[in-house]
Amino acid sequence: MAGTSEIEWTDVTWNPVAGCTIASAGCSNCYAMRMAARLQAMGHVKYRGTTRKSGGRYVWTGRVNLDEFSLSAPLEWRKPKRIFVNSMSDLFHPDVPEAFIRSVWEVMEKCPQHHFQVLTKRPDRMAGLFASKKISAFANVWIGTSVESGEVADRVKHLVGIENATRFVSFEPLIGRIGEIDLRGIHWAIVGGESGPRARPMDEEWVERLYEICRRDDVAFFFKQWGGRNKKAAGRELHGRTYDEYPLDLDV
Ligand code: SF4
């Protein structure tokens, strides 16, 4: 239903949806795809049919499963948490019905004690739902998009247009130069290299440039990791220190 997370910028993950499809190059080594294959093999009903083997590795089948049962989980957590919404899918995947997205939003509205972190590679759909007032901005719901290279930097524009929300961009896995980008209107940036057996390299210069842009545009900067095959060894220091900034003064 939910799990304590090892992801540095969150406390727990909450997964009302399982299964996804590749959206862009940043998805190629999707951790959720590998994990879903494992959970499916272990017999977890929620992941049934979501992955298949292809060319020696597991890939998404395109099936998206909704887990109504997990919807109420955050309501039962009394202690305030930072909650990463749908680490095993994308809430704004085209196959997630609008009514289900609204159900997720209703739960988040009922839980002001938590901070929810909603991260999508489909910010155009998210922005459309905000524009048509199907979903609204809440102080405890942070909305974000992933940008792995300059090729998909346009995703940020969809985010900036959503008013009254805490907006963040995850530059992870950073697999290409971002180039010039305007981050005004963005509150928080996460930067990190890819990890795992097929990790693609991250150039230090790309990180430095993003750091400068965040300072210029007044964006809280969180440096997650250098990544690589051994991410623990590579560490998460930049300029001889760690950067663990958040968009609000959270008690973390
Ligand atoms: S959008 Fe997220 S969950 Fe879906 S394939 Fe890409 S990285 Fe994986």
Boltz pocket constraint, residues with backbone or C-beta under 6 A from the ligand:
constraints:
  - pocket:
      binder: B
      contacts: [[A, 20], [A, 21], [A, 22], [A, 23], [A, 24], [A, 26], [A, 27], [A, 30], [A, 31], [A, 32], [A, 33], [A, 86], [A, 87], [A, 88], [A, 89], [A, 90], [A, 121]]
      max_distance: 6.0
